[in-house]
Amino acid sequence: MKKSYILYLIAVMGIALFPLFTDNQYFIHLGILILYYALVSQAWNILSGYAGQFSFGHAIFFGTGAYASAILLIKYNISPWIGMVIGAIVAILIALLIGFLSFRYKLRGAYFSLGTLAFAEILRITVQNMDFFNKTMGILLPIGSNPLMFQFESRMTYYYVILVLTIFVTLLTYFIGKSRLGFNLIAIRENEDAAQSLGVNTFKNKMMAIAISGALTSVGGTFYAQYLLYIDPPTTFGNDVSVSIILPAILGGMGTILGPFMGALIIVPLGELTSHFFGGFAGVHLMVYGLILVLVILYLPEGLVGWFQEKIRLRKLKKEGKVNDIAKA
């Protein structure tokens, strides 16, 4: 077994055992938030990190998962576990519609980003003006203790649920990255025209990426709704939701497996500290996020994981005496 796999296994075991060594509910809550942001950011990473299709509107899929499970529970008494699956299916259909309209007419770069942002705003306005979704009043979910209805007595149980979901999404992303689909997505990210000229069906692969990404993001939305027990249009379809999904992957490293988790490990505690010290000033957390985004783009364009990998690569080359050769070239 490779040394890196052993380190990953130890890390996962440490994360899994974390709640057993603390009675502090706030720390467990922070752990839940870190895993939750890692999940949704990893889902975004499939489309934007691997395929290079930078989305500013992933709140579309997040809100779809949240509202689908909440509506099915409140109006039809359908378990959120089933609602999670139905929400993912609805998210796939929405993703395919957005993908068809975007990729069919070759929206790329900033145009695709703005397009996804527009779709998210359209959906937010639609939801907050329809009686079926309770308009701007939002939806308050019932409190109970029924695991079959996604209701648990302790935060520890929620922690292990989000841990399993995050591991699933991370492993799925890993296998996608090692598959033909992953190689095609990376080729599209690096040079879409060149990939197409070499026989890669760019439209099909991008459609698959946005569908998978949308479905997994909706799973995060379902968990969010059932954990916090209240949703409304701004907190599920708002622009700040998309920003919160994007930041961990950008900070940690787009197109990497560990990037979203590393980013979430920094973003969540930082957000809590910002709320604690500047809670009286609305929007300060977004200002801090914006500052982080600017600094990362300027000084860590590859993210923390990319920076670390580059340091390791240079260290190996230095041992082999190849650094001077690269510098001369």
Beta strands, then each sheet from edge to edge (+ up, - down):
strand 1: 139-140
strand 2: 230-231
sheet 1: 1+ 2-
end
